[in-house]
């Protein structure tokens, strides 16, 4: 970009492109969350993180969150790792749910696999399809 524009114009364009990218990411990512209150919280948290990142005090905020801690003898529990863990869990759970839905869909469409390994064999004490039971009786 520095070949086309002067250094000051280049930095302004870079900042504008970064802000536009952040705006699109914060606008698009929460749409994947169906729960409206959770979506609002994620949007607010994303804007706060982006604001801290661009204004510069992100290191101070991280140090503050790390300072809020409870110590149990040799174990120290801080707010910062809890927030990081919640973020990672929040990102991995929807992905795992999507993978599970895909796998379940493939398994249900598969003709080679029955819901149970015993489904094709007669079960003792259970009436089989096509048996001579009265019409009004249910399984």
N, C-alpha and C positions, 0 to 999 in steps of 0.2 A: 504494500500500500504506500510505502514511502517513496516509490518511484513516481507515483501519480500525483501525490499531494505533498504539501509542505509538512514539516514535523508537527506543527500545532494543529493543522487540519487533520493530519493522520491520527493524532491522539483523540481528537473530538469524534472522528468517525469510529475509532475503536471503542470508545466509551458508549457511543450511541448503539453500536452493534451489540455490545455486551448487555446493555440494558434491555434492548429489544429481545435478545435471546432469553434473558431471565424472565421477562414479561410473558413471553410465549410459553416457557417451561412452567411457570407458576399458573398460567391460565389453562394449560392442557393437562398437566399431571393430576390435579385434584379431580378432574372429570372422571378418572378411573375409579374413584371412591364413590360408592352409592349412598353411604350414610351421610346425610347432610350436615349434622353437627360435626362429625369427624372431618368432613371435607373442609368446613370452615376453619377448624383448628389447624389442619395441615396447611391451608392457604396462609393463615396468619403466621404460622411458624416459618414457612418458606420466605415470606416477605421480611420477617424480622431477621432471619439468617442472611438474606441477601443484603439488607440494609447494613447490618453489622459488617459484612464482608467488604462492601464498597466504601463505607465510611471509615473503616480501619480498626475499630475497637473489638474485633472478633477475638483477638488474643486475650484482651482484658476480660471479656465476657467468659471465655473458656477458663481463665485462671480463677475468676469469681465462682463459677460453677464447680470447679475442682476444689475450691476452698470450703465449700459447703459439704461437710463430710461427717460421718459418724465412725468412730473407731471402737472396735471390739478387740481388745488385747493386741494381737498382731494383724488383725484384719481391718482394713480401712475401706468404707463404702462411701463413695462420692456421688454427687448428682450428675456430673459429666458422663461417667461411664454408663449410668442408668439411662440417660437421654440417648447416648449413642446406641446402646442395646435396643432401646425402644424403636429408634429409627431403622436399624437393620432388620429387626423383627417385622416392623411395619412394611418394609420393602420386600421381604422374603415371603411372608404369608400369602399375599395375593398371587404371587408367582407360583407358589406351591399349589394353591387352590386351582389355578388355571391348568397346571400340568395334570392335576388329579382329575379335573373335568374331562380333559382330552383323553386320558387313559381310560376312564370309566366309559366314555362314549365309544371308544374303539373296542373295548371289551364287550359292551352290550351289542354292538353291531356284528361282532365275530360269530360266525356260525359254528366254528370248531370248538368253542368253549361254552360249557353249560354253566349256569349260576352256581351249581354245586357239583362236585365230582361224583356224587351219588345220584344225581338227578335222572340219569338214564336207567339206573337199576331200580327194581321194585323195592319199596320200603316195607318192612313188616308192619302190619297193623294199619296201613293206609290204603284207601281205595285208589286204584289207578284209573287213568282216563280210559273211557270206553268200558268201564266195568258195569255190571248190571245193578246199579243202585237205583232206588226210586227217584223220580223226577224232582220231587220236592226237597230232597236232602241236599245239603251243601257239604262241601269239603271242610 
